[in-house]
């Protein structure tokens, strides 16, 4: 399960806090949530401190979002290593 919640007021930069696992159907849900922000001409930041696990599609999504200018904050060490591995491949 993945909980997605918005932190702070809705301004030019939206911060989404993610809690749980970025796996399976939750990858598509996260993509949908992010796309809604990005198509609204706002910048996006993802707060990842409470992410417990990501599967390969979850890692690919975060990598693609980062390439689109999305900021990843408080990335847990395991997630940072997965993102680094995909960037180097």
PDB file of N, CA, C and O in Angstrom, chain B, residues numbered from 101:
ATOM      1  N   UNK B 101       0.836  -1.177   0.000  1.00  0.00           N
ATOM      2  CA  UNK B 101       0.000   0.000   0.000  1.00  0.00           C
ATOM      3  C   UNK B 101       0.882   1.241   0.000  1.00  0.00           C
ATOM      4  O   UNK B 101       1.966   1.251   0.582  1.00  0.00           O
ATOM      5  N   UNK B 102       0.400   2.280  -0.658  1.00  0.00           N
ATOM      6  CA  UNK B 102       1.109   3.545  -0.736  1.00  0.00           C
ATOM      7  C   UNK B 102       0.146   4.660  -0.381  1.00  0.00           C
ATOM      8  O   UNK B 102      -0.920   4.788  -0.983  1.00  0.00           O
ATOM      9  N   UNK B 103       0.523   5.461   0.591  1.00  0.00           N
ATOM     10  CA  UNK B 103      -0.260   6.639   0.951  1.00  0.00           C
ATOM     11  C   UNK B 103       0.405   7.844   0.310  1.00  0.00           C
ATOM     12  O   UNK B 103       1.609   8.049   0.459  1.00  0.00           O
ATOM     13  N   UNK B 104      -0.386   8.643  -0.407  1.00  0.00           N
ATOM     14  CA  UNK B 104       0.100   9.850  -1.069  1.00  0.00           C
ATOM     15  C   UNK B 104      -0.664  11.025  -0.479  1.00  0.00           C
ATOM     16  O   UNK B 104      -1.889  11.087  -0.574  1.00  0.00           O
ATOM     17  N   UNK B 105       0.055  11.947   0.126  1.00  0.00           N
ATOM     18  CA  UNK B 105      -0.612  13.118   0.700  1.00  0.00           C
ATOM     19  C   UNK B 105       0.165  14.377   0.340  1.00  0.00           C
ATOM     20  O   UNK B 105       1.389  14.358   0.210  1.00  0.00           O
ATOM     21  N   UNK B 106      -0.569  15.467   0.182  1.00  0.00           N
ATOM     22  CA  UNK B 106       0.059  16.737  -0.167  1.00  0.00           C
ATOM     23  C   UNK B 106       0.454  17.456   1.112  1.00  0.00           C
ATOM     24  O   UNK B 106      -0.323  17.541   2.063  1.00  0.00           O
ATOM     25  N   UNK B 107       1.683  17.975   1.116  1.00  0.00           N
ATOM     26  CA  UNK B 107       2.194  18.721   2.257  1.00  0.00           C
ATOM     27  C   UNK B 107       2.082  20.208   1.950  1.00  0.00           C
ATOM     28  O   UNK B 107       2.514  20.659   0.889  1.00  0.00           O
ATOM     29  N   UNK B 108       1.518  20.955   2.852  1.00  0.00           N
ATOM     30  CA  UNK B 108       1.478  22.404   2.718  1.00  0.00           C
ATOM     31  C   UNK B 108       0.430  22.886   1.738  1.00  0.00           C
ATOM     32  O   UNK B 108      -0.327  22.097   1.173  1.00  0.00           O
ATOM     33  N   UNK B 109       0.398  24.190   1.544  1.00  0.00           N
ATOM     34  CA  UNK B 109      -0.601  24.785   0.655  1.00  0.00           C
ATOM     35  C   UNK B 109      -0.301  24.499  -0.816  1.00  0.00           C
ATOM     36  O   UNK B 109       0.832  24.199  -1.192  1.00  0.00           O
ATOM     37  N   UNK B 110      -1.326  24.598  -1.618  1.00  0.00           N
ATOM     38  CA  UNK B 110      -1.217  24.374  -3.054  1.00  0.00           C
ATOM     39  C   UNK B 110      -0.693  25.654  -3.702  1.00  0.00           C
ATOM     40  O   UNK B 110      -1.456  26.585  -3.960  1.00  0.00           O
ATOM     41  N   UNK B 111       0.605  25.693  -3.962  1.00  0.00           N
ATOM     42  CA  UNK B 111       1.232  26.869  -4.567  1.00  0.00           C
ATOM     43  C   UNK B 111       1.905  26.460  -5.870  1.00  0.00           C
ATOM     44  O   UNK B 111       1.503  25.473  -6.487  1.00  0.00           O
ATOM     45  N   UNK B 112       2.902  27.187  -6.291  1.00  0.00           N
ATOM     46  CA  UNK B 112       3.631  26.851  -7.519  1.00  0.00           C
ATOM     47  C   UNK B 112       4.389  25.542  -7.390  1.00  0.00           C
ATOM     48  O   UNK B 112       4.600  24.846  -8.384  1.00  0.00           O
ATOM     49  N   UNK B 113       4.805  25.196  -6.169  1.00  0.00           N
ATOM     50  CA  UNK B 113       5.491  23.926  -5.943  1.00  0.00           C
ATOM     51  C   UNK B 113       4.623  23.043  -5.058  1.00  0.00           C
ATOM     52  O   UNK B 113       4.242  23.431  -3.953  1.00  0.00           O
ATOM     53  N   UNK B 114       4.319  21.867  -5.553  1.00  0.00           N
ATOM     54  CA  UNK B 114       3.519  20.908  -4.802  1.00  0.00           C
ATOM     55  C   UNK B 114       4.464  19.847  -4.254  1.00  0.00           C
ATOM     56  O   UNK B 114       5.298  19.312  -4.985  1.00  0.00           O
ATOM     57  N   UNK B 115       4.331  19.545  -2.960  1.00  0.00           N
ATOM     58  CA  UNK B 115       5.112  18.479  -2.353  1.00  0.00           C
ATOM     59  C   UNK B 115       4.173  17.346  -1.975  1.00  0.00           C
ATOM     60  O   UNK B 115       3.211  17.536  -1.230  1.00  0.00           O
ATOM     61  N   UNK B 116       4.470  16.164  -2.503  1.00  0.00           N
ATOM     62  CA  UNK B 116       3.701  14.968  -2.163  1.00  0.00           C
ATOM     63  C   UNK B 116       4.530  14.092  -1.246  1.00  0.00           C
ATOM     64  O   UNK B 116       5.671  13.756  -1.562  1.00  0.00           O
ATOM     65  N   UNK B 117       3.959  13.723  -0.114  1.00  0.00           N
ATOM     66  CA  UNK B 117       4.623  12.823   0.827  1.00  0.00           C
ATOM     67  C   UNK B 117       4.163  11.404   0.526  1.00  0.00           C
ATOM     68  O   UNK B 117       2.966  11.127   0.457  1.00  0.00           O
ATOM     69  N   UNK B 118       5.122  10.517   0.350  1.00  0.00           N
ATOM     70  CA  UNK B 118       4.833   9.119   0.041  1.00  0.00           C
ATOM     71  C   UNK B 118       5.156   8.270   1.262  1.00  0.00           C
ATOM     72  O   UNK B 118       6.217   8.418   1.868  1.00  0.00           O
ATOM     73  N   UNK B 119       4.235   7.379   1.620  1.00  0.00           N
ATOM     74  CA  UNK B 119       4.428   6.492   2.757  1.00  0.00           C
ATOM     75  C   UNK B 119       4.040   5.074   2.347  1.00  0.00           C
ATOM     76  O   UNK B 119       2.916   4.837   1.906  1.00  0.00           O
ATOM     77  N   UNK B 120       4.967   4.137   2.493  1.00  0.00           N
ATOM     78  CA  UNK B 120       4.669   2.744   2.184  1.00  0.00           C
ATOM     79  C   UNK B 120       5.531   2.198   1.070  1.00  0.00           C
ATOM     80  O   UNK B 120       6.733   2.455   1.009  1.00  0.00           O
ATOM     81  N   UNK B 121       4.896   1.435   0.182  1.00  0.00           N
ATOM     82  CA  UNK B 121       5.603   0.703  -0.856  1.00  0.00           C
ATOM     83  C   UNK B 121       5.165   1.177  -2.239  1.00  0.00           C
ATOM     84  O   UNK B 121       3.971   1.255  -2.527  1.00  0.00           O
ATOM     85  N   UNK B 122       6.143   1.494  -3.092  1.00  0.00           N
ATOM     86  CA  UNK B 122       5.859   1.892  -4.471  1.00  0.00           C
ATOM     87  C   UNK B 122       5.989   0.635  -5.324  1.00  0.00           C
ATOM     88  O   UNK B 122       7.043   0.357  -5.895  1.00  0.00           O
ATOM     89  N   UNK B 123       4.901  -0.110  -5.395  1.00  0.00           N
ATOM     90  CA  UNK B 123       4.881  -1.405  -6.082  1.00  0.00           C
ATOM     91  C   UNK B 123       3.543  -1.600  -6.777  1.00  0.00           C
ATOM     92  O   UNK B 123       2.544  -0.966  -6.436  1.00  0.00           O
ATOM     93  N   UNK B 124       3.548  -2.495  -7.763  1.00  0.00           N
ATOM     94  CA  UNK B 124       2.320  -2.927  -8.413  1.00  0.00           C
ATOM     95  C   UNK B 124       1.414  -1.782  -8.833  1.00  0.00           C
ATOM     96  O   UNK B 124       1.860  -0.838  -9.484  1.00  0.00           O
ATOM     97  N   UNK B 125       0.123  -1.865  -8.457  1.00  0.00           N
ATOM     98  CA  UNK B 125      -0.837  -0.846  -8.898  1.00  0.00           C
ATOM     99  C   UNK B 125      -0.564   0.533  -8.316  1.00  0.00           C
ATOM    100  O   UNK B 125      -1.068   1.530  -8.833  1.00  0.00           O
ATOM    101  N   UNK B 126       0.220   0.607  -7.256  1.00  0.00           N
ATOM    102  CA  UNK B 126       0.528   1.900  -6.635  1.00  0.00           C
ATOM    103  C   UNK B 126       1.472   2.723  -7.505  1.00  0.00           C
ATOM    104  O   UNK B 126       1.508   3.948  -7.386  1.00  0.00           O
ATOM    105  N   UNK B 127       2.230   2.071  -8.371  1.00  0.00           N
ATOM    106  CA  UNK B 127       3.103   2.795  -9.301  1.00  0.00           C
ATOM    107  C   UNK B 127       2.237   3.636 -10.242  1.00  0.00           C
ATOM    108  O   UNK B 127       2.522   4.812 -10.469  1.00  0.00           O
ATOM    109  N   UNK B 128       1.189   3.034 -10.782  1.00  0.00           N
ATOM    110  CA  UNK B 128       0.286   3.759 -11.685  1.00  0.00           C
ATOM    111  C   UNK B 128      -0.439   4.872 -10.942  1.00  0.00           C
ATOM    112  O   UNK B 128      -0.646   5.952 -11.495  1.00  0.00           O
ATOM    113  N   UNK B 129      -0.822   4.625  -9.708  1.00  0.00           N
ATOM    114  CA  UNK B 129      -1.506   5.648  -8.913  1.00  0.00           C
ATOM    115  C   UNK B 129      -0.580   6.847  -8.672  1.00  0.00           C
ATOM    116  O   UNK B 129      -1.004   7.997  -8.778  1.00  0.00           O
ATOM    117  N   UNK B 130       0.684   6.567  -8.347  1.00  0.00           N
ATOM    118  CA  UNK B 130       1.648   7.642  -8.145  1.00  0.00           C
ATOM    119  C   UNK B 130       1.868   8.413  -9.445  1.00  0.00           C
ATOM    120  O   UNK B 130       1.928   9.642  -9.443  1.00  0.00           O
ATOM    121  N   UNK B 131       1.987   7.690 -10.546  1.00  0.00           N
ATOM    122  CA  UNK B 131       2.178   8.344 -11.835  1.00  0.00           C
ATOM    123  C   UNK B 131       1.003   9.271 -12.142  1.00  0.00           C
ATOM    124  O   UNK B 131       1.196  10.390 -12.616  1.00  0.00           O
ATOM    125  N   UNK B 132      -0.190   8.810 -11.874  1.00  0.00           N
ATOM    126  CA  UNK B 132      -1.393   9.620 -12.107  1.00  0.00           C
ATOM    127  C   UNK B 132      -1.385  10.881 -11.237  1.00  0.00           C
ATOM    128  O   UNK B 132      -1.694  11.972 -11.714  1.00  0.00           O
ATOM    129  N   UNK B 133      -1.033  10.725  -9.971  1.00  0.00           N
ATOM    130  CA  UNK B 133      -0.975  11.874  -9.052  1.00  0.00           C
ATOM    131  C   UNK B 133       0.067  12.886  -9.506  1.00  0.00           C
ATOM    132  O   UNK B 133      -0.186  14.091  -9.477  1.00  0.00           O
ATOM    133  N   UNK B 134       1.218  12.416  -9.917  1.00  0.00           N
ATOM    134  CA  UNK B 134       2.293  13.306 -10.365  1.00  0.00           C
ATOM    135  C   UNK B 134       1.922  13.998 -11.669  1.00  0.00           C
ATOM    136  O   UNK B 134       2.178  15.190 -11.840  1.00  0.00           O
ATOM    137  N   UNK B 135       1.324  13.258 -12.580  1.00  0.00           N
ATOM    138  CA  UNK B 135       0.949  13.828 -13.875  1.00  0.00           C
ATOM    139  C   UNK B 135      -0.054  14.954 -13.690  1.00  0.00           C
ATOM    140  O   UNK B 135      -0.001  15.952 -14.408  1.00  0.00           O
ATOM    141  N   UNK B 136      -0.971  14.806 -12.733  1.00  0.00           N
ATOM    142  CA  UNK B 136      -1.941  15.857 -12.465  1.00  0.00           C
ATOM    143  C   UNK B 136      -1.282  17.152 -12.036  1.00  0.00           C
ATOM    144  O   UNK B 136      -1.734  18.234 -12.410  1.00  0.00           O
ATOM    145  N   UNK B 137      -0.229  17.053 -11.261  1.00  0.00           N
ATOM    146  CA  UNK B 137       0.506  18.243 -10.824  1.00  0.00           C
ATOM    147  C   UNK B 137       1.308  18.817 -11.976  1.00  0.00           C
ATOM    148  O   UNK B 137       1.275  20.026 -12.208  1.00  0.00           O
ATOM    149  N   UNK B 138       2.026  17.975 -12.699  1.00  0.00           N
ATOM    150  CA  UNK B 138       2.924  18.445 -13.751  1.00  0.00           C
ATOM    151  C   UNK B 138       2.175  19.059 -14.931  1.00  0.00           C
ATOM    152  O   UNK B 138       2.689  19.983 -15.561  1.00  0.00           O
ATOM    153  N   UNK B 139       0.990  18.576 -15.242  1.00  0.00           N
ATOM    154  CA  UNK B 139       0.230  19.172 -16.340  1.00  0.00           C
ATOM    155  C   UNK B 139      -0.427  20.476 -15.918  1.00  0.00           C
ATOM    156  O   UNK B 139      -0.909  21.232 -16.761  1.00  0.00           O
ATOM    157  N   UNK B 140      -0.450  20.745 -14.615  1.00  0.00           N
ATOM    158  CA  UNK B 140      -1.005  21.994 -14.110  1.00  0.00           C
ATOM    159  C   UNK B 140       0.015  23.110 -14.062  1.00  0.00           C
ATOM    160  O   UNK B 140      -0.220  24.125 -13.408  1.00  0.00           O
ATOM    161  N   UNK B 141       1.139  22.951 -14.734  1.00  0.00           N
ATOM    162  CA  UNK B 141       2.190  23.967 -14.807  1.00  0.00           C
ATOM    163  C   UNK B 141       2.740  24.339 -13.431  1.00  0.00           C
ATOM    164  O   UNK B 141       3.034  25.503 -13.159  1.00  0.00           O
ATOM    165  N   UNK B 142       2.871  23.343 -12.578  1.00  0.00           N
ATOM    166  CA  UNK B 142       3.476  23.544 -11.261  1.00  0.00           C
ATOM    167  C   UNK B 142       4.674  22.618 -11.142  1.00  0.00           C
ATOM    168  O   UNK B 142       4.755  21.603 -11.832  1.00  0.00           O
ATOM    169  N   UNK B 143       5.601  22.971 -10.266  1.00  0.00           N
ATOM    170  CA  UNK B 143       6.727  22.073 -10.033  1.00  0.00           C
ATOM    171  C   UNK B 143       6.340  21.082  -8.938  1.00  0.00           C
ATOM    172  O   UNK B 143       5.432  21.327  -8.143  1.00  0.00           O
ATOM    173  N   UNK B 144       7.049  19.963  -8.919  1.00  0.00           N
ATOM    174  CA  UNK B 144       6.696  18.865  -8.022  1.00  0.00           C
ATOM    175  C   UNK B 144       7.910  18.404  -7.241  1.00  0.00           C
ATOM    176  O   UNK B 144       9.012  18.277  -7.776  1.00  0.00           O
ATOM    177  N   UNK B 145       7.679  18.156  -5.958  1.00  0.00           N
ATOM    178  CA  UNK B 145       8.680  17.571  -5.080  1.00  0.00           C
ATOM    179  C   UNK B 145       8.062  16.349  -4.419  1.00  0.00           C
ATOM    180  O   UNK B 145       6.916  16.390  -3.970  1.00  0.00           O
ATOM    181  N   UNK B 146       8.828  15.255  -4.360  1.00  0.00           N
ATOM    182  CA  UNK B 146       8.376  14.048  -3.679  1.00  0.00           C
ATOM    183  C   UNK B 146       9.182  13.859  -2.406  1.00  0.00           C
ATOM    184  O   UNK B 146      10.413  13.855  -2.440  1.00  0.00           O
ATOM    185  N   UNK B 147       8.497  13.703  -1.291  1.00  0.00           N
ATOM    186  CA  UNK B 147       9.096  13.478   0.031  1.00  0.00           C
ATOM    187  C   UNK B 147       9.091  11.963   0.241  1.00  0.00           C
ATOM    188  O   UNK B 147       8.029  11.360   0.396  1.00  0.00           O
ATOM    189  N   UNK B 148      10.271  11.352   0.247  1.00  0.00           N
ATOM    190  CA  UNK B 148      10.384   9.891   0.218  1.00  0.00           C
ATOM    191  C   UNK B 148      10.827   9.249   1.537  1.00  0.00           C
ATOM    192  O   UNK B 148      11.085   8.046   1.566  1.00  0.00           O
ATOM    193  N   UNK B 149      10.919  10.005   2.612  1.00  0.00           N
ATOM    194  CA  UNK B 149      11.476   9.482   3.863  1.00  0.00           C
ATOM    195  C   UNK B 149      10.768   8.232   4.371  1.00  0.00           C
ATOM    196  O   UNK B 149      11.393   7.380   5.003  1.00  0.00           O
ATOM    197  N   UNK B 150       9.474   8.115   4.102  1.00  0.00           N
ATOM    198  CA  UNK B 150       8.702   6.989   4.635  1.00  0.00           C
ATOM    199  C   UNK B 150       8.416   5.897   3.607  1.00  0.00           C
ATOM    200  O   UNK B 150       7.525   5.071   3.807  1.00  0.00           O
ATOM    201  N   UNK B 151       9.168   5.891   2.515  1.00  0.00           N
ATOM    202  CA  UNK B 151       9.036   4.822   1.518  1.00  0.00           C
ATOM    203  C   UNK B 151       9.807   3.602   2.029  1.00  0.00           C
ATOM    204  O   UNK B 151      10.987   3.704   2.365  1.00  0.00           O
ATOM    205  N   UNK B 152       9.141   2.461   2.083  1.00  0.00           N
ATOM    206  CA  UNK B 152       9.732   1.232   2.624  1.00  0.00           C
ATOM    207  C   UNK B 152      10.359   0.344   1.552  1.00  0.00           C
ATOM    208  O   UNK B 152      11.324  -0.371   1.824  1.00  0.00           O
ATOM    209  N   UNK B 153       9.813   0.386   0.329  1.00  0.00           N
ATOM    210  CA  UNK B 153      10.273  -0.516  -0.729  1.00  0.00           C
ATOM    211  C   UNK B 153       9.786   0.008  -2.068  1.00  0.00           C
ATOM    212  O   UNK B 153       8.741   0.653  -2.144  1.00  0.00           O
ATOM    213  N   UNK B 154      10.543  -0.269  -3.129  1.00  0.00           N
ATOM    214  CA  UNK B 154      10.141   0.049  -4.493  1.00  0.00           C
ATOM    215  C   UNK B 154      10.479  -1.144  -5.376  1.00  0.00           C
ATOM    216  O   UNK B 154      11.571  -1.702  -5.275  1.00  0.00           O
ATOM    217  N   UNK B 155       9.547  -1.539  -6.242  1.00  0.00           N
ATOM    218  CA  UNK B 155       9.871  -2.574  -7.214  1.00  0.00           C
ATOM    219  C   UNK B 155      10.489  -1.897  -8.440  1.00  0.00           C
ATOM    220  O   UNK B 155      10.608  -0.672  -8.481  1.00  0.00           O
ATOM    221  N   UNK B 156      10.878  -2.689  -9.432  1.00  0.00           N
ATOM    222  CA  UNK B 156      11.555  -2.140 -10.618  1.00  0.00           C
ATOM    223  C   UNK B 156      10.720  -1.072 -11.331  1.00  0.00           C
ATOM    224  O   UNK B 156      11.266  -0.031 -11.694  1.00  0.00           O
ATOM    225  N   UNK B 157       9.416  -1.290 -11.546  1.00  0.00           N
ATOM    226  CA  UNK B 157       8.623  -0.220 -12.170  1.00  0.00           C
ATOM    227  C   UNK B 157       8.560   1.053 -11.310  1.00  0.00           C
ATOM    228  O   UNK B 157       8.511   2.161 -11.844  1.00  0.00           O
ATOM    229  N   UNK B 158       8.561   0.892  -9.995  1.00  0.00           N
ATOM    230  CA  UNK B 158       8.571   2.052  -9.106  1.00  0.00           C
ATOM    231  C   UNK B 158       9.860   2.843  -9.228  1.00  0.00           C
ATOM    232  O   UNK B 158       9.843   4.073  -9.267  1.00  0.00           O
ATOM    233  N   UNK B 159      10.967   2.137  -9.288  1.00  0.00           N
ATOM    234  CA  UNK B 159      12.270   2.792  -9.461  1.00  0.00           C
ATOM    235  C   UNK B 159      12.315   3.502 -10.812  1.00  0.00           C
ATOM    236  O   UNK B 159      12.791   4.634 -10.903  1.00  0.00           O
ATOM    237  N   UNK B 160      11.823   2.846 -11.854  1.00  0.00           N
ATOM    238  CA  UNK B 160      11.815   3.447 -13.195  1.00  0.00           C
ATOM    239  C   UNK B 160      10.963   4.713 -13.208  1.00  0.00           C
ATOM    240  O   UNK B 160      11.345   5.709 -13.822  1.00  0.00           O
ATOM    241  N   UNK B 161       9.813   4.682 -12.536  1.00  0.00           N
ATOM    242  CA  UNK B 161       8.960   5.873 -12.488  1.00  0.00           C
ATOM    243  C   UNK B 161       9.679   7.030 -11.798  1.00  0.00           C
ATOM    244  O   UNK B 161       9.686   8.148 -12.313  1.00  0.00           O
ATOM    245  N   UNK B 162      10.284   6.770 -10.638  1.00  0.00           N
ATOM    246  CA  UNK B 162      10.995   7.841  -9.937  1.00  0.00           C
ATOM    247  C   UNK B 162      12.160   8.370 -10.766  1.00  0.00           C
ATOM    248  O   UNK B 162      12.427   9.572 -10.767  1.00  0.00           O
ATOM    249  N   UNK B 163      12.846   7.489 -11.462  1.00  0.00           N
ATOM    250  CA  UNK B 163      13.943   7.920 -12.319  1.00  0.00           C
ATOM    251  C   UNK B 163      13.425   8.824 -13.443  1.00  0.00           C
ATOM    252  O   UNK B 163      14.026   9.856 -13.739  1.00  0.00           O
ATOM    253  N   UNK B 164      12.320   8.436 -14.061  1.00  0.00           N
ATOM    254  CA  UNK B 164      11.731   9.243 -15.131  1.00  0.00           C
ATOM    255  C   UNK B 164      11.239  10.587 -14.611  1.00  0.00           C
ATOM    256  O   UNK B 164      11.407  11.611 -15.274  1.00  0.00           O
ATOM    257  N   UNK B 165      10.630  10.587 -13.426  1.00  0.00           N
ATOM    258  CA  UNK B 165      10.157  11.839 -12.842  1.00  0.00           C
ATOM    259  C   UNK B 165      11.324  12.770 -12.532  1.00  0.00           C
ATOM    260  O   UNK B 165      11.257  13.975 -12.778  1.00  0.00           O
ATOM    261  N   UNK B 166      12.389  12.198 -11.992  1.00  0.00           N
ATOM    262  CA  UNK B 166      13.571  13.009 -11.689  1.00  0.00           C
ATOM    263  C   UNK B 166      14.139  13.616 -12.980  1.00  0.00           C
ATOM    264  O   UNK B 166      14.567  14.770 -12.985  1.00  0.00           O
ATOM    265  N   UNK B 167      14.144  12.850 -14.063  1.00  0.00           N
ATOM    266  CA  UNK B 167      14.627  13.360 -15.351  1.00  0.00           C
ATOM    267  C   UNK B 167      13.742  14.491 -15.879  1.00  0.00           C
ATOM    268  O   UNK B 167      14.191  15.318 -16.673  1.00  0.00           O
ATOM    269  N   UNK B 168      12.500  14.522 -15.439  1.00  0.00           N
ATOM    270  CA  UNK B 168      11.564  15.581 -15.841  1.00  0.00           C
ATOM    271  C   UNK B 168      11.626  16.787 -14.913  1.00  0.00           C
ATOM    272  O   UNK B 168      10.843  17.725 -15.061  1.00  0.00           O
ATOM    273  N   UNK B 169      12.557  16.768 -13.952  1.00  0.00           N
ATOM    274  CA  UNK B 169      12.740  17.910 -13.075  1.00  0.00           C
ATOM    275  C   UNK B 169      12.077  17.810 -11.720  1.00  0.00           C
ATOM    276  O   UNK B 169      12.082  18.775 -10.956  1.00  0.00           O
ATOM    277  N   UNK B 170      11.505  16.659 -11.408  1.00  0.00           N
ATOM    278  CA  UNK B 170      10.879  16.458 -10.103  1.00  0.00           C
ATOM    279  C   UNK B 170      11.979  16.272  -9.059  1.00  0.00           C
ATOM    280  O   UNK B 170      12.908  15.490  -9.266  1.00  0.00           O
ATOM    281  N   UNK B 171      11.875  16.985  -7.944  1.00  0.00           N
ATOM    282  CA  UNK B 171      12.845  16.862  -6.856  1.00  0.00           C
ATOM    283  C   UNK B 171      12.469  15.704  -5.946  1.00  0.00           C
ATOM    284  O   UNK B 171      11.300  15.530  -5.601  1.00  0.00           O
ATOM    285  N   UNK B 172      13.464  14.913  -5.559  1.00  0.00           N
ATOM    286  CA  UNK B 172      13.261  13.796  -4.643  1.00  0.00           C
ATOM    287  C   UNK B 172      13.934  14.146  -3.325  1.00  0.00           C
ATOM    288  O   UNK B 172      15.160  14.238  -3.258  1.00  0.00           O
ATOM    289  N   UNK B 173      13.141  14.342  -2.276  1.00  0.00           N
ATOM    290  CA  UNK B 173      13.667  14.723  -0.968  1.00  0.00           C
ATOM    291  C   UNK B 173      13.685  13.538  -0.010  1.00  0.00           C
ATOM    292  O   UNK B 173      12.828  12.656  -0.071  1.00  0.00           O
ATOM    293  N   UNK B 174      14.670  13.535   0.869  1.00  0.00           N
ATOM    294  CA  UNK B 174      14.766  12.543   1.946  1.00  0.00           C
ATOM    295  C   UNK B 174      14.687  11.113   1.419  1.00  0.00           C
ATOM    296  O   UNK B 174      13.981  10.271   1.975  1.00  0.00           O
ATOM    297  N   UNK B 175      15.403  10.861   0.366  1.00  0.00           N
ATOM    298  CA  UNK B 175      15.415   9.549  -0.275  1.00  0.00           C
ATOM    299  C   UNK B 175      16.140   8.546   0.626  1.00  0.00           C
ATOM    300  O   UNK B 175      17.303   8.766   0.962  1.00  0.00           O
ATOM    301  N   UNK B 176      15.480   7.448   1.027  1.00  0.00           N
ATOM    302  CA  UNK B 176      16.154   6.450   1.863  1.00  0.00           C
ATOM    303  C   UNK B 176      17.360   5.853   1.129  1.00  0.00           C
ATOM    304  O   UNK B 176      17.378   5.816  -0.101  1.00  0.00           O
ATOM    305  N   UNK B 177      18.363   5.389   1.872  1.00  0.00           N
ATOM    306  CA  UNK B 177      19.574   4.859   1.238  1.00  0.00           C
ATOM    307  C   UNK B 177      19.308   3.754   0.207  1.00  0.00           C
ATOM    308  O   UNK B 177      19.931   3.746  -0.855  1.00  0.00           O
ATOM    309  N   UNK B 178      18.396   2.824   0.505  1.00  0.00           N
ATOM    310  CA  UNK B 178      18.129   1.742  -0.452  1.00  0.00           C
ATOM    311  C   UNK B 178      17.558   2.300  -1.752  1.00  0.00           C
ATOM    312  O   UNK B 178      17.898   1.824  -2.835  1.00  0.00           O
ATOM    313  N   UNK B 179      16.702   3.295  -1.649  1.00  0.00           N
ATOM    314  CA  UNK B 179      16.093   3.892  -2.836  1.00  0.00           C
ATOM    315  C   UNK B 179      17.128   4.680  -3.632  1.00  0.00           C
ATOM    316  O   UNK B 179      17.137   4.638  -4.862  1.00  0.00           O
ATOM    317  N   UNK B 180      17.996   5.395  -2.928  1.00  0.00           N
ATOM    318  CA  UNK B 180      19.049   6.147  -3.606  1.00  0.00           C
ATOM    319  C   UNK B 180      19.955   5.217  -4.398  1.00  0.00           C
ATOM    320  O   UNK B 180      20.348   5.538  -5.520  1.00  0.00           O
ATOM    321  N   UNK B 181      20.288   4.066  -3.823  1.00  0.00           N
ATOM    322  CA  UNK B 181      21.135   3.092  -4.528  1.00  0.00           C
ATOM    323  C   UNK B 181      20.433   2.533  -5.756  1.00  0.00           C
ATOM    324  O   UNK B 181      21.055   2.366  -6.805  1.00  0.00           O
ATOM    325  N   UNK B 182      19.135   2.243  -5.631  1.00  0.00           N
ATOM    326  CA  UNK B 182      18.388   1.740  -6.792  1.00  0.00           C
ATOM    327  C   UNK B 182      18.338   2.782  -7.905  1.00  0.00           C
ATOM    328  O   UNK B 182      18.493   2.450  -9.080  1.00  0.00           O
ATOM    329  N   UNK B 183      18.123   4.034  -7.533  1.00  0.00           N
ATOM    330  CA  UNK B 183      18.070   5.099  -8.533  1.00  0.00           C
ATOM    331  C   UNK B 183      19.441   5.326  -9.176  1.00  0.00           C
ATOM    332  O   UNK B 183      19.538   5.606 -10.371  1.00  0.00           O
ATOM    333  N   UNK B 184      20.491   5.203  -8.373  1.00  0.00           N
ATOM    334  CA  UNK B 184      21.842   5.360  -8.919  1.00  0.00           C
ATOM    335  C   UNK B 184      22.148   4.235  -9.900  1.00  0.00           C
ATOM    336  O   UNK B 184      22.758   4.472 -10.943  1.00  0.00           O
ATOM    337  N   UNK B 185      21.732   3.018  -9.578  1.00  0.00           N
ATOM    338  CA  UNK B 185      21.986   1.864 -10.452  1.00  0.00           C
ATOM    339  C   UNK B 185      21.276   2.017 -11.785  1.00  0.00           C
ATOM    340  O   UNK B 185      21.846   1.692 -12.827  1.00  0.00           O
ATOM    341  N   UNK B 186      20.042   2.508 -11.771  1.00  0.00           N
ATOM    342  CA  UNK B 186      19.307   2.670 -13.021  1.00  0.00           C
ATOM    343  C   UNK B 186      19.886   3.814 -13.845  1.00  0.00           C
ATOM    344  O   UNK B 186      19.853   3.763 -15.075  1.00  0.00           O
ATOM    345  N   UNK B 187      20.417   4.849 -13.187  1.00  0.00           N
ATOM    346  CA  UNK B 187      21.021   5.972 -13.898  1.00  0.00           C
ATOM    347  C   UNK B 187      22.328   5.565 -14.573  1.00  0.00           C
ATOM    348  O   UNK B 187      22.695   6.117 -15.611  1.00  0.00           O
ATOM    349  N   UNK B 188      23.023   4.604 -13.986  1.00  0.00           N
ATOM    350  CA  UNK B 188      24.319   4.162 -14.525  1.00  0.00           C
ATOM    351  C   UNK B 188      24.188   3.046 -15.561  1.00  0.00           C
ATOM    352  O   UNK B 188      25.187   2.616 -16.137  1.00  0.00           O
ATOM    353  N   UNK B 189      22.970   2.580 -15.800  1.00  0.00           N
ATOM    354  CA  UNK B 189      22.816   1.473 -16.755  1.00  0.00           C
ATOM    355  C   UNK B 189      22.504   1.950 -18.149  1.00  0.00           C
ATOM    356  O   UNK B 189      22.347   1.137 -19.060  1.00  0.00           O
TER     357      UNK B 189
END
